Amino acid sequence: MNSLACGLAVEVTNISAHGIWLLTHDKELFMPYDEFPWFAEQPIKSIINVEACSAEHFYWPDLDVDLTVDMIEFPERFPLKAKHI
């Protein structure tokens, strides 16, 4: 699904047993479930419902998850994680 919130395109290109891939600005980012547990066991429609209101910030309204490119590329820099419910 392509989201054009605020005029910027972002797309979930793949969902696997290991994580999800996000395509933005011709850059593909991988989010493994062990680093991004909020996406594990969620319905596909909630995962693909992503908005980009800036080139570096993404929001999943169905999951109430906000992530930046830095958080996705360098999860070790952001060790605090919400509890997976």
N, CA, C and O atoms as a GROMACS GRO file, in nm:
protein
  340
    1MET      N    1   0.084  -0.118   0.000
    1MET     CA    2   0.000   0.000   0.000
    1MET      C    3   0.088   0.124   0.000
    1MET      O    4   0.188   0.129   0.072
    2ASN      N    5   0.053   0.220  -0.078
    2ASN     CA    6   0.123   0.347  -0.085
    2ASN      C    7   0.048   0.450  -0.002
    2ASN      O    8  -0.072   0.466  -0.020
    3SER      N    9   0.117   0.519   0.086
    3SER     CA   10   0.054   0.625   0.161
    3SER      C   11   0.112   0.758   0.115
    3SER      O   12   0.233   0.772   0.102
    4LEU      N   13   0.024   0.855   0.090
    4LEU     CA   14   0.069   0.986   0.044
    4LEU      C   15   0.032   1.094   0.144
    4LEU      O   16   0.002   1.207   0.104
    5ALA      N   17   0.034   1.063   0.272
    5ALA     CA   18   0.006   1.164   0.374
    5ALA      C   19   0.112   1.272   0.364
    5ALA      O   20   0.231   1.243   0.353
    6CYS      N   21   0.068   1.395   0.368
    6CYS     CA   22   0.160   1.509   0.358
    6CYS      C   23   0.239   1.510   0.228
    6CYS      O   24   0.340   1.579   0.218
    7GLY      N   25   0.196   1.434   0.128
    7GLY     CA   26   0.260   1.438  -0.002
    7GLY      C   27   0.384   1.351  -0.017
    7GLY      O   28   0.449   1.356  -0.121
    8LEU      N   29   0.416   1.273   0.082
    8LEU     CA   30   0.535   1.188   0.074
    8LEU      C   31   0.494   1.042   0.061
    8LEU      O   32   0.399   0.998   0.126
    9ALA      N   33   0.564   0.968  -0.024
    9ALA     CA   34   0.530   0.827  -0.048
    9ALA      C   35   0.609   0.735   0.043
    9ALA      O   36   0.728   0.755   0.067
   10VAL      N   37   0.541   0.634   0.093
   10VAL     CA   38   0.603   0.528   0.171
   10VAL      C   39   0.522   0.401   0.143
   10VAL      O   40   0.400   0.407   0.125
   11GLU      N   41   0.591   0.287   0.138
   11GLU     CA   42   0.524   0.162   0.103
   11GLU      C   43   0.586   0.046   0.179
   11GLU      O   44   0.709   0.035   0.186
   12VAL      N   45   0.504  -0.040   0.234
   12VAL     CA   46   0.550  -0.167   0.289
   12VAL      C   47   0.560  -0.261   0.170
   12VAL      O   48   0.460  -0.292   0.106
   13THR      N   49   0.683  -0.306   0.139
   13THR     CA   50   0.704  -0.388   0.020
   13THR      C   51   0.703  -0.537   0.046
   13THR      O   52   0.684  -0.616  -0.046
   14ASN      N   53   0.725  -0.579   0.172
   14ASN     CA   54   0.727  -0.721   0.203
   14ASN      C   55   0.702  -0.740   0.352
   14ASN      O   56   0.747  -0.661   0.434
   15ILE      N   57   0.630  -0.846   0.383
   15ILE     CA   58   0.607  -0.888   0.522
   15ILE      C   59   0.642  -1.036   0.527
   15ILE      O   60   0.587  -1.116   0.451
   16SER      N   61   0.734  -1.072   0.617
   16SER     CA   62   0.776  -1.212   0.626
   16SER      C   63   0.768  -1.259   0.772
   16SER      O   64   0.725  -1.184   0.860
   17ALA      N   65   0.808  -1.381   0.795
   17ALA     CA   66   0.812  -1.435   0.930
   17ALA      C   67   0.920  -1.368   1.015
   17ALA      O   68   0.921  -1.384   1.137
   18HIS      N   69   1.010  -1.294   0.951
   18HIS     CA   70   1.123  -1.233   1.022
   18HIS      C   71   1.106  -1.083   1.045
   18HIS      O   72   1.166  -1.028   1.137
   19GLY      N   73   1.026  -1.016   0.963
   19GLY     CA   74   1.009  -0.873   0.977
   19GLY      C   75   0.941  -0.813   0.855
   19GLY      O   76   0.883  -0.883   0.773
   20ILE      N   77   0.951  -0.680   0.847
   20ILE     CA   78   0.888  -0.610   0.735
   20ILE      C   79   0.989  -0.519   0.666
   20ILE      O   80   1.086  -0.473   0.726
   21TRP      N   81   0.964  -0.493   0.538
   21TRP     CA   82   1.047  -0.404   0.457
   21TRP      C   83   0.964  -0.281   0.422
   21TRP      O   84   0.848  -0.292   0.382
   22LEU      N   85   1.026  -0.166   0.438
   22LEU     CA   86   0.961  -0.038   0.411
   22LEU      C   87   1.040   0.034   0.302
   22LEU      O   88   1.161   0.050   0.314
   23LEU      N   89   0.972   0.080   0.197
   23LEU     CA   90   1.037   0.152   0.088
   23LEU      C   91   0.997   0.299   0.096
   23LEU      O   92   0.879   0.332   0.098
   24THR      N   93   1.099   0.386   0.102
   24THR     CA   94   1.076   0.529   0.103
   24THR      C   95   1.191   0.600   0.035
   24THR      O   96   1.307   0.570   0.062
   25HIS      N   97   1.162   0.692  -0.052
   25HIS     CA   98   1.264   0.769  -0.123
   25HIS      C   99   1.368   0.678  -0.188
   25HIS      O  100   1.488   0.703  -0.179
   26ASP      N  101   1.322   0.571  -0.254
   26ASP     CA  102   1.409   0.475  -0.321
   26ASP      C  103   1.507   0.407  -0.227
   26ASP      O  104   1.612   0.360  -0.270
   27LYS      N  105   1.475   0.401  -0.099
   27LYS     CA  106   1.557   0.334   0.001
   27LYS      C  107   1.470   0.230   0.070
   27LYS      O  108   1.360   0.262   0.115
   28GLU      N  109   1.519   0.107   0.079
   28GLU     CA  110   1.443   0.002   0.146
   28GLU      C  111   1.502  -0.022   0.285
   28GLU      O  112   1.623  -0.041   0.300
   29LEU      N  113   1.415  -0.021   0.384
   29LEU     CA  114   1.456  -0.040   0.523
   29LEU      C  115   1.393  -0.169   0.575
   29LEU      O  116   1.275  -0.195   0.552
   30PHE      N  117   1.472  -0.251   0.647
   30PHE     CA  118   1.422  -0.375   0.705
   30PHE      C  119   1.402  -0.357   0.855
   30PHE      O  120   1.488  -0.303   0.924
   31MET      N  121   1.287  -0.402   0.903
   31MET     CA  122   1.255  -0.395   1.045
   31MET      C  123   1.227  -0.536   1.098
   31MET      O  124   1.116  -0.587   1.084
   32PRO      N  125   1.329  -0.598   1.160
   32PRO     CA  126   1.306  -0.733   1.215
   32PRO      C  127   1.216  -0.726   1.339
   32PRO      O  128   1.223  -0.630   1.416
   33TYR      N  129   1.134  -0.827   1.357
   33TYR     CA  130   1.041  -0.828   1.469
   33TYR      C  131   1.111  -0.826   1.605
   33TYR      O  132   1.055  -0.773   1.701
   34ASP      N  133   1.231  -0.881   1.614
   34ASP     CA  134   1.298  -0.879   1.744
   34ASP      C  135   1.338  -0.738   1.786
   34ASP      O  136   1.352  -0.711   1.905
   35GLU      N  137   1.357  -0.648   1.691
   35GLU     CA  138   1.387  -0.508   1.722
   35GLU      C  139   1.262  -0.421   1.719
   35GLU      O  140   1.258  -0.316   1.783
   36PHE      N  141   1.160  -0.463   1.646
   36PHE     CA  142   1.036  -0.386   1.629
   36PHE      C  143   0.917  -0.476   1.659
   36PHE      O  144   0.840  -0.511   1.569
   37PRO      N  145   0.900  -0.515   1.786
   37PRO     CA  146   0.799  -0.614   1.824
   37PRO      C  147   0.655  -0.569   1.803
   37PRO      O  148   0.565  -0.652   1.805
   38TRP      N  149   0.632  -0.441   1.785
   38TRP     CA  150   0.496  -0.389   1.769
   38TRP      C  151   0.429  -0.443   1.643
   38TRP      O  152   0.307  -0.443   1.633
   39PHE      N  153   0.509  -0.489   1.547
   39PHE     CA  154   0.453  -0.536   1.420
   39PHE      C  155   0.426  -0.687   1.419
   39PHE      O  156   0.349  -0.736   1.336
   40ALA      N  157   0.487  -0.759   1.511
   40ALA     CA  158   0.468  -0.904   1.515
   40ALA      C  159   0.322  -0.937   1.547
   40ALA      O  160   0.261  -0.875   1.634
   41GLU      N  161   0.268  -1.032   1.477
   41GLU     CA  162   0.134  -1.083   1.499
   41GLU      C  163   0.024  -0.978   1.478
   41GLU      O  164  -0.084  -0.990   1.535
   42GLN      N  165   0.052  -0.877   1.398
   42GLN     CA  166  -0.049  -0.776   1.366
   42GLN      C  167  -0.111  -0.807   1.230
   42GLN      O  168  -0.048  -0.871   1.146
   43PRO      N  169  -0.234  -0.764   1.210
   43PRO     CA  170  -0.296  -0.787   1.079
   43PRO      C  171  -0.221  -0.711   0.969
   43PRO      O  172  -0.170  -0.601   0.992
   44ILE      N  173  -0.215  -0.769   0.852
   44ILE     CA  174  -0.146  -0.707   0.740
   44ILE      C  175  -0.200  -0.567   0.714
   44ILE      O  176  -0.123  -0.475   0.689
   45LYS      N  177  -0.332  -0.550   0.719
   45LYS     CA  178  -0.390  -0.419   0.690
   45LYS      C  179  -0.340  -0.312   0.787
   45LYS      O  180  -0.332  -0.195   0.749
   46SER      N  181  -0.308  -0.348   0.909
   46SER     CA  182  -0.254  -0.251   1.006
   46SER      C  183  -0.108  -0.219   0.977
   46SER      O  184  -0.064  -0.105   0.997
   47ILE      N  185  -0.032  -0.317   0.929
   47ILE     CA  186   0.109  -0.296   0.898
   47ILE      C  187   0.126  -0.211   0.774
   47ILE      O  188   0.213  -0.124   0.769
   48ILE      N  189   0.043  -0.234   0.673
   48ILE     CA  190   0.059  -0.158   0.549
   48ILE      C  191  -0.003  -0.018   0.556
   48ILE      O  192   0.018   0.064   0.467
   49ASN      N  193  -0.078   0.009   0.661
   49ASN     CA  194  -0.137   0.142   0.680
   49ASN      C  195  -0.033   0.232   0.748
   49ASN      O  196  -0.037   0.252   0.869
   50VAL      N  197   0.059   0.285   0.668
   50VAL     CA  198   0.168   0.368   0.719
   50VAL      C  199   0.163   0.504   0.653
   50VAL      O  200   0.130   0.516   0.534
   51GLU      N  201   0.195   0.607   0.729
   51GLU     CA  202   0.196   0.745   0.680
   51GLU      C  203   0.335   0.804   0.694
   51GLU      O  204   0.408   0.770   0.787
   52ALA      N  205   0.371   0.891   0.602
   52ALA     CA  206   0.499   0.964   0.609
   52ALA      C  207   0.469   1.113   0.603
   52ALA      O  208   0.436   1.166   0.497
   53CYS      N  209   0.480   1.180   0.717
   53CYS     CA  210   0.456   1.325   0.719
   53CYS      C  211   0.586   1.402   0.706
   53CYS      O  212   0.586   1.525   0.698
   54SER      N  213   0.697   1.331   0.704
   54SER     CA  214   0.827   1.390   0.672
   54SER      C  215   0.911   1.280   0.609
   54SER      O  216   0.875   1.163   0.614
   55ALA      N  217   1.022   1.318   0.551
   55ALA     CA  218   1.109   1.220   0.485
   55ALA      C  219   1.172   1.124   0.585
   55ALA      O  220   1.218   1.016   0.546
   56GLU      N  221   1.175   1.160   0.712
   56GLU     CA  222   1.245   1.081   0.813
   56GLU      C  223   1.152   1.023   0.920
   56GLU      O  224   1.200   0.958   1.013
   57HIS      N  225   1.022   1.044   0.909
   57HIS     CA  226   0.931   1.004   1.015
   57HIS      C  227   0.811   0.931   0.959
   57HIS      O  228   0.746   0.976   0.865
   58PHE      N  229   0.781   0.815   1.020
   58PHE     CA  230   0.671   0.731   0.974
   58PHE      C  231   0.577   0.702   1.090
   58PHE      O  232   0.620   0.690   1.205
   59TYR      N  233   0.449   0.689   1.059
   59TYR     CA  234   0.348   0.664   1.162
   59TYR      C  235   0.250   0.558   1.114
   59TYR      O  236   0.199   0.565   1.002
   60TRP      N  237   0.225   0.460   1.201
   60TRP     CA  238   0.127   0.355   1.177
   60TRP      C  239   0.008   0.383   1.268
   60TRP      O  240   0.011   0.345   1.385
   61PRO      N  241  -0.097   0.449   1.217
   61PRO     CA  242  -0.209   0.490   1.303
   61PRO      C  243  -0.284   0.373   1.368
   61PRO      O  244  -0.329   0.386   1.482
   62ASP      N  245  -0.299   0.262   1.299
   62ASP     CA  246  -0.370   0.149   1.357
   62ASP      C  247  -0.296   0.088   1.476
   62ASP      O  248  -0.357   0.028   1.564
   63LEU      N  249  -0.163   0.103   1.477
   63LEU     CA  250  -0.080   0.045   1.582
   63LEU      C  251  -0.028   0.150   1.680
   63LEU      O  252   0.030   0.115   1.783
   64ASP      N  253  -0.049   0.276   1.650
   64ASP     CA  254   0.002   0.390   1.728
   64ASP      C  255   0.153   0.378   1.747
   64ASP      O  256   0.205   0.389   1.858
   65VAL      N  257   0.223   0.354   1.636
   65VAL     CA  258   0.369   0.341   1.634
   65VAL      C  259   0.428   0.454   1.550
   65VAL      O  260   0.388   0.476   1.436
   66ASP      N  261   0.526   0.524   1.608
   66ASP     CA  262   0.602   0.629   1.540
   66ASP      C  263   0.746   0.585   1.532
   66ASP      O  264   0.804   0.547   1.634
   67LEU      N  265   0.807   0.589   1.414
   67LEU     CA  266   0.947   0.554   1.397
   67LEU      C  267   1.014   0.653   1.302
   67LEU      O  268   0.949   0.710   1.215
   68THR      N  269   1.143   0.672   1.321
   68THR     CA  270   1.222   0.754   1.230
   68THR      C  271   1.318   0.663   1.153
   68THR      O  272   1.338   0.548   1.189
   69VAL      N  273   1.376   0.717   1.047
   69VAL     CA  274   1.475   0.641   0.970
   69VAL      C  275   1.590   0.600   1.061
   69VAL      O  276   1.637   0.487   1.053
   70ASP      N  277   1.638   0.691   1.147
   70ASP     CA  278   1.747   0.657   1.238
   70ASP      C  279   1.711   0.541   1.330
   70ASP      O  280   1.793   0.453   1.354
   71MET      N  281   1.589   0.540   1.381
   71MET     CA  282   1.546   0.429   1.469
   71MET      C  283   1.546   0.297   1.394
   71MET      O  284   1.580   0.193   1.450
   72ILE      N  285   1.508   0.300   1.267
   72ILE     CA  286   1.503   0.178   1.187
   72ILE      C  287   1.643   0.132   1.148
   72ILE      O  288   1.673   0.013   1.155
   73GLU      N  289   1.728   0.226   1.106
   73GLU     CA  290   1.863   0.189   1.062
   73GLU      C  291   1.957   0.156   1.178
   73GLU      O  292   2.047   0.074   1.163
   74PHE      N  293   1.936   0.219   1.294
   74PHE     CA  294   2.025   0.200   1.408
   74PHE      C  295   1.946   0.173   1.536
   74PHE      O  296   1.949   0.254   1.629
   75PRO      N  297   1.874   0.060   1.542
   75PRO     CA  298   1.790   0.034   1.660
   75PRO      C  299   1.870   0.023   1.789
   75PRO      O  300   1.816   0.045   1.898
   76GLU      N  301   1.998  -0.010   1.780
   76GLU     CA  302   2.081  -0.020   1.899
   76GLU      C  303   2.100   0.115   1.968
   76GLU      O  304   2.133   0.118   2.087
   77ARG      N  305   2.080   0.223   1.899
   77ARG     CA  306   2.090   0.358   1.957
   77ARG      C  307   1.966   0.396   2.037
   77ARG      O  308   1.967   0.495   2.109
   78PHE      N  309   1.861   0.317   2.023
   78PHE     CA  310   1.733   0.347   2.087
   78PHE      C  311   1.688   0.223   2.165
   78PHE      O  312   1.593   0.156   2.124
   79PRO      N  313   1.755   0.192   2.278
   79PRO     CA  314   1.731   0.066   2.347
   79PRO      C  315   1.596   0.056   2.418
   79PRO      O  316   1.553  -0.055   2.450
   80LEU      N  317   1.530   0.168   2.444
   80LEU     CA  318   1.401   0.160   2.514
   80LEU      C  319   1.294   0.116   2.416
   80LEU      O  320   1.280   0.172   2.307
   81LYS      N  321   1.219   0.014   2.456
   81LYS     CA  322   1.115  -0.039   2.371
   81LYS      C  323   0.987  -0.050   2.450
   81LYS      O  324   0.989  -0.076   2.570
   82ALA      N  325   0.877  -0.030   2.385
   82ALA     CA  326   0.748  -0.050   2.448
   82ALA      C  327   0.726  -0.201   2.464
   82ALA      O  328   0.778  -0.283   2.389
   83LYS      N  329   0.647  -0.235   2.563
   83LYS     CA  330   0.614  -0.374   2.584
   83LYS      C  331   0.520  -0.422   2.476
   83LYS      O  332   0.422  -0.356   2.444
   84HIS      N  333   0.551  -0.537   2.418
   84HIS     CA  334   0.463  -0.597   2.316
   84HIS      C  335   0.344  -0.659   2.386
   84HIS      O  336   0.360  -0.739   2.478
   85ILE      N  337   0.226  -0.623   2.342
   85ILE     CA  338   0.104  -0.675   2.406
   85ILE      C  339   0.050  -0.790   2.325
   85ILE      O  340  -0.053  -0.848   2.361
   0.00000   0.00000   0.00000
